[in-house]
Every structure is written in C-alpha cells, then in structure tokens.
C-alpha cells in the first residue's frame, strides 16, 4: 500500500509508541497505512505549503530534498519537479499529483 523503508517504519513506529516492526509486518495493511500516513503527515508538516517537496521527500528522503533545495532555487513547484535529478522521484511526484487531481475531480475536496 505505502512503501516504507524498514528504518523509516521503525522510527515512525517509535514516534507512535509502537514496537519496531519486522520487515514482513510492513505488508499488513493496518500497520502499513498507520505508519505511512503518519510519515506523510510528518513530511507535510515539515514542508508547510509545499506538498511537492513533501511528496519528493517521501520517495527520496529529506536529505535528498535538502540538497535539491540548495541546487534548485525557485518558488515554482512545476520547475522544481522538472529539475528533480532523480528520474524515479520526478515521475513519482507527477503521478501522485495527477492521482490527487483525479480524486479531486471525482470526489471534490472531501477528506
């Protein structure tokens, strides 16, 4: 469901007061979603008003985004996306944003 590195899952579980999960436990939907949603929420709070950077950090890590922020000086989210040096992350961000727009069109802004 949500892709999490074991190290990220362990840190997130600790923040939630949960035991560090074994890697195979990350395939259990309830645990996976709980950890993944919490991690994404944390990234959205770390990058307030900058969902592109939060999504990129979910895929590539905050340290990668910190490097890119130094190299890519722009306030334009589309330019930032196009200049992300990791092709996989650039595509991931575009797909997440496309899917978000699709859900908004289908369901409105319901949460």
trRosetta pair geometry for C-beta under 8 A, 3 or more apart (Angstrom, degrees):
i j d omega theta_ij theta_ji phi_ij phi_ji
1 29 5.9 89 -27 -127 145 76
1 32 4.9 119 49 120 115 132
1 33 5.8 -38 116 -69 151 83
1 36 6.8 -149 106 13 98 160
2 32 5.6 161 42 161 87 92
2 33 6.4 122 1 -102 121 45
2 35 7.4 -169 83 84 129 80
2 36 2.8 64 99 -128 159 161
2 37 7.3 -152 -42 -40 165 58
2 39 7.9 158 149 49 137 120
2 40 7.6 -103 -148 -31 140 120
3 36 7.8 90 41 -112 29 123
4 8 5.1 -134 -168 86 86 113
4 9 4.5 98 135 -62 130 96
4 12 7.4 -79 -151 22 138 143
4 26 5.8 -141 63 -150 109 131
4 32 7.0 -168 9 -145 123 75
4 35 5.8 2 -79 117 169 122
4 36 5.8 -126 -53 -83 116 84
4 39 6.7 148 -112 2 112 161
5 8 4.4 89 56 7 87 104
5 9 6.8 -154 89 -7 43 86
6 9 5.5 -55 -144 38 32 114
6 10 6.2 35 156 -22 66 104
6 21 7.9 -133 -142 83 77 83
6 23 4.9 -46 -91 -91 122 93
6 26 7.1 -116 -94 -36 68 144
7 10 5.7 -50 -147 33 30 112
7 11 6.5 28 155 -15 63 105
8 11 5.9 -55 -147 39 31 108
8 12 6.1 27 156 -16 66 111
8 35 8.0 119 124 162 85 114
8 39 6.1 49 166 -121 113 147
9 12 5.8 -59 -143 42 28 109
9 13 6.0 32 157 -22 65 108
9 20 7.7 103 114 -159 84 69
9 21 5.6 -67 147 50 123 112
9 23 8.0 133 52 -108 150 53
9 26 5.6 -80 -100 -96 162 119
9 35 5.2 27 -134 174 77 156
10 13 5.8 -52 -144 35 27 112
10 14 6.5 31 154 -21 61 105
10 20 4.2 17 -133 -138 92 105
10 21 7.1 -140 -83 36 62 65
11 14 5.7 -54 -153 33 30 114
11 15 6.6 32 150 -20 64 104
12 15 5.6 -51 -152 33 35 114
12 16 6.5 23 153 -9 66 108
12 35 4.7 108 105 -156 136 88
12 38 5.4 135 -169 92 113 118
12 39 4.9 -56 -95 -68 143 96
12 42 7.6 -142 -113 -2 98 146
13 16 5.8 -66 -151 46 32 105
13 18 4.0 -89 -167 80 86 104
13 19 6.6 -34 155 89 131 26
13 20 5.6 148 77 -104 139 40
13 21 5.8 171 -69 -12 155 89
13 35 6.2 -26 -63 -104 77 116
14 17 7.6 43 -176 -72 31 22
14 18 7.4 -92 -60 58 23 63
14 20 6.8 6 -55 -73 91 84
15 38 7.0 171 88 154 122 134
15 42 7.7 27 129 -79 171 143
16 34 7.2 93 -144 152 171 110
16 35 7.5 -116 1 -98 146 68
16 38 6.1 -62 -63 -119 122 172
18 21 7.4 2 132 -45 118 91
21 25 4.0 -126 -173 80 109 131
21 26 6.0 129 115 -59 136 74
21 31 6.1 121 -98 170 153 142
21 35 7.5 -90 7 -54 140 152
22 25 4.8 100 58 -7 75 106
23 26 5.9 -41 -167 8 44 116
24 27 6.2 -41 -176 16 52 111
25 28 5.5 -32 -172 8 60 117
25 31 5.8 -27 154 87 95 163
26 31 6.8 -112 -114 108 36 113
26 32 5.5 90 -177 -94 58 92
26 35 7.5 -68 -126 53 86 148
27 32 6.7 16 -134 -57 10 133
28 31 4.6 50 82 25 106 110
28 32 6.1 169 77 -17 49 94
29 32 5.6 -62 -135 41 25 112
29 33 5.9 19 171 -14 66 110
30 33 6.4 -60 -146 39 21 104
30 34 6.3 21 157 -19 60 112
31 34 5.7 -58 -146 37 29 112
31 35 6.2 19 161 -10 66 110
32 35 6.3 -64 -148 42 23 103
32 36 5.8 16 160 -14 64 118
33 36 5.7 -58 -134 44 27 109
33 37 5.8 26 167 -18 66 111
34 37 6.4 -57 -142 37 19 105
34 38 6.4 16 158 -15 58 112
35 38 5.9 -61 -148 39 28 110
35 39 6.2 27 156 -19 66 109
36 39 5.7 -55 -146 36 29 110
36 40 6.3 26 157 -15 65 107
37 40 5.8 -55 -146 39 30 109
37 41 6.2 34 154 -22 65 107
38 41 5.6 -53 -147 36 30 114
38 42 6.4 35 152 -22 63 105
39 42 5.6 -53 -152 33 31 115
39 43 6.6 29 151 -17 64 104
39 58 7.0 115 125 -124 105 91
40 43 5.6 -54 -150 37 35 111
40 44 6.3 36 152 -20 67 104
40 54 7.1 82 -164 159 69 112
40 58 5.8 16 -103 -99 82 134
41 44 5.7 -54 -147 36 32 111
41 45 6.5 30 153 -16 64 105
42 45 5.8 -58 -152 38 30 110
42 46 6.3 32 150 -22 65 108
43 46 5.4 -52 -144 35 35 114
43 47 6.3 -3 165 16 69 105
43 54 4.1 128 133 -153 101 87
43 55 7.9 142 125 -51 138 27
43 57 5.0 -180 -145 85 126 123
43 58 5.6 -132 21 -62 172 85
43 62 7.4 -153 -118 -76 95 101
44 47 6.6 -70 -138 60 26 82
44 48 7.5 67 157 -97 59 46
44 51 6.6 3 -120 -108 93 74
44 54 4.7 47 -84 -138 54 162
45 48 6.6 6 -157 -70 35 84
46 54 7.0 139 62 -104 90 91
46 57 7.4 -82 82 87 132 169
46 62 7.0 -51 137 -114 157 129
47 50 4.1 -90 165 72 103 105
47 51 7.4 154 106 -80 116 21
47 53 4.2 -162 -146 87 154 114
47 54 4.4 -155 55 -58 127 84
47 57 6.9 166 -22 3 137 139
47 65 7.8 -63 -74 150 138 153
50 53 4.3 11 136 23 116 115
50 54 6.5 137 100 -19 72 87
50 77 7.4 179 -146 -98 72 108
51 54 5.2 -55 -145 39 41 114
51 55 6.0 41 157 -21 73 104
51 97 7.9 127 114 -94 118 94
52 55 6.0 -56 -149 37 28 108
52 56 6.3 27 153 -17 63 108
52 77 4.4 159 -17 -156 150 107
52 80 5.8 111 122 88 143 128
52 81 5.9 -99 -157 -64 130 95
52 93 6.0 52 -154 -164 76 129
52 97 7.4 4 -98 -69 81 129
53 56 5.5 -53 -143 39 33 112
53 57 6.1 34 155 -20 66 106
53 65 5.4 105 -164 -164 88 136
53 69 7.5 36 -125 -74 131 108
53 80 7.3 -49 -67 153 83 150
54 57 5.7 -56 -147 38 29 110
54 58 6.5 37 151 -27 63 101
55 58 5.6 -46 -151 26 33 115
55 59 6.8 21 153 -8 62 106
55 92 7.2 -174 155 124 99 93
55 93 4.9 119 110 -119 122 79
55 96 5.0 -171 -150 78 137 154
55 97 7.3 -133 11 -48 176 85
56 59 6.0 -66 -156 43 33 104
56 60 5.8 -22 168 26 73 113
56 64 7.5 -127 149 100 98 109
56 65 5.3 124 104 -92 112 111
56 68 7.5 -70 145 49 149 156
56 84 6.2 -146 -127 -114 131 139
56 89 5.5 64 -145 174 80 117
56 92 7.7 129 -109 84 51 109
56 93 5.4 -5 -72 -75 80 126
57 60 6.6 -73 -118 61 26 75
57 61 6.2 -35 -159 140 64 12
57 62 4.7 34 -149 -83 120 59
57 64 7.4 171 -113 61 59 91
57 65 4.5 -48 -77 -16 90 145
59 86 7.9 -174 120 100 115 138
59 88 7.2 -164 167 123 127 91
59 89 4.7 155 105 -121 131 83
59 92 4.5 122 -98 100 157 159
59 93 7.2 -112 11 -51 144 76
60 64 4.0 -83 138 71 113 153
60 65 6.6 133 80 -44 110 79
60 84 8.0 -175 -16 -169 156 119
60 86 5.6 153 -101 37 135 157
60 89 4.4 -8 -46 -93 121 143
61 64 4.8 95 68 5 86 102
61 65 7.2 -158 99 -2 47 87
62 65 5.6 -57 -148 41 38 110
62 66 6.1 45 152 -26 70 103
63 66 5.5 -48 -147 32 33 116
63 67 6.8 36 152 -19 63 100
64 67 5.8 -53 -156 33 34 111
64 68 6.4 29 150 -17 66 107
64 86 7.0 -1 -178 -16 143 136
64 89 7.5 -162 128 -70 146 167
65 68 5.5 -55 -146 39 36 112
65 69 6.3 45 153 -29 67 100
66 69 5.8 -46 -148 26 31 114
66 70 7.2 29 152 -16 58 101
67 70 6.0 -61 -164 33 35 109
67 71 6.5 16 149 -7 69 113
68 71 5.6 -65 -144 46 38 104
68 72 5.2 -3 170 14 80 115
68 80 7.6 93 146 -164 120 91
68 83 7.6 144 -164 112 107 94
68 84 6.4 -2 -135 -120 151 66
68 85 7.0 -157 -101 7 105 96
69 72 6.7 -60 -113 57 21 83
71 83 7.8 -162 115 148 99 120
71 85 7.9 4 96 -30 154 121
72 79 7.5 171 -175 127 110 90
72 80 5.5 113 139 -126 139 70
72 83 4.6 147 -114 103 126 136
72 84 7.7 -34 -43 -74 160 48
74 79 4.5 -88 151 92 164 130
74 80 5.6 -159 74 -60 114 79
74 83 7.5 120 13 20 137 144
76 79 3.9 62 88 12 114 111
76 80 6.6 176 91 -15 59 82
77 80 5.4 -52 -148 34 35 116
77 81 6.4 40 154 -23 67 101
78 81 5.7 -49 -151 32 33 113
78 82 6.5 28 154 -15 64 107
79 82 5.8 -58 -147 40 33 109
79 83 6.2 17 158 -9 67 114
80 83 6.1 -73 -148 45 26 101
80 84 7.0 50 151 -50 63 86
81 84 6.0 -32 -161 -9 35 113
81 90 6.2 112 176 -145 71 79
81 93 5.4 -152 -129 106 103 137
81 94 6.5 111 -178 -66 134 84
82 90 7.3 70 -119 -147 23 123
84 89 5.3 -119 158 98 137 107
84 90 4.2 174 71 -78 117 87
84 93 6.8 128 -11 10 162 142
86 89 3.9 57 87 15 115 111
86 90 6.5 174 87 -15 58 83
87 90 5.6 -53 -144 35 32 114
87 91 6.3 28 159 -15 66 106
88 91 6.0 -59 -151 39 28 108
88 92 6.2 32 151 -24 64 109
89 92 5.3 -51 -142 35 34 116
89 93 6.3 36 158 -20 66 101
90 93 6.1 -54 -152 33 27 109
90 94 6.6 24 152 -15 61 108
91 94 5.7 -58 -150 39 33 112
91 95 6.2 31 155 -19 68 108
92 95 5.9 -58 -147 37 28 109
92 96 6.3 26 157 -17 65 106
93 96 5.9 -56 -147 37 29 109
93 97 6.3 24 157 -14 64 110
94 97 5.9 -60 -147 41 28 108
94 98 6.1 30 155 -21 65 108
95 98 5.6 -53 -143 37 30 112
95 99 6.2 28 158 -17 65 107
96 99 5.9 -57 -147 39 28 109
96 100 6.3 34 152 -24 64 106
97 100 5.5 -50 -146 33 32 116
97 101 6.5 33 155 -17 64 103
98 101 5.9 -56 -153 36 31 110
98 102 6.4 33 150 -21 65 106
99 102 5.4 -51 -147 35 35 115
99 103 6.4 35 154 -17 66 103
100 103 5.9 -55 -150 37 30 109
100 104 6.4 32 151 -20 63 106
101 104 5.5 -53 -148 36 33 114
101 105 6.4 35 154 -20 66 103
102 105 5.8 -54 -151 34 31 111
102 106 6.3 21 155 -11 65 110
103 106 5.8 -61 -144 44 31 107
103 107 5.6 -25 176 30 70 112
104 107 7.0 -77 -120 59 18 72
104 108 6.7 -1 -165 -171 57 12
104 109 6.4 19 -136 -79 92 59
107 110 5.2 -85 152 37 102 114
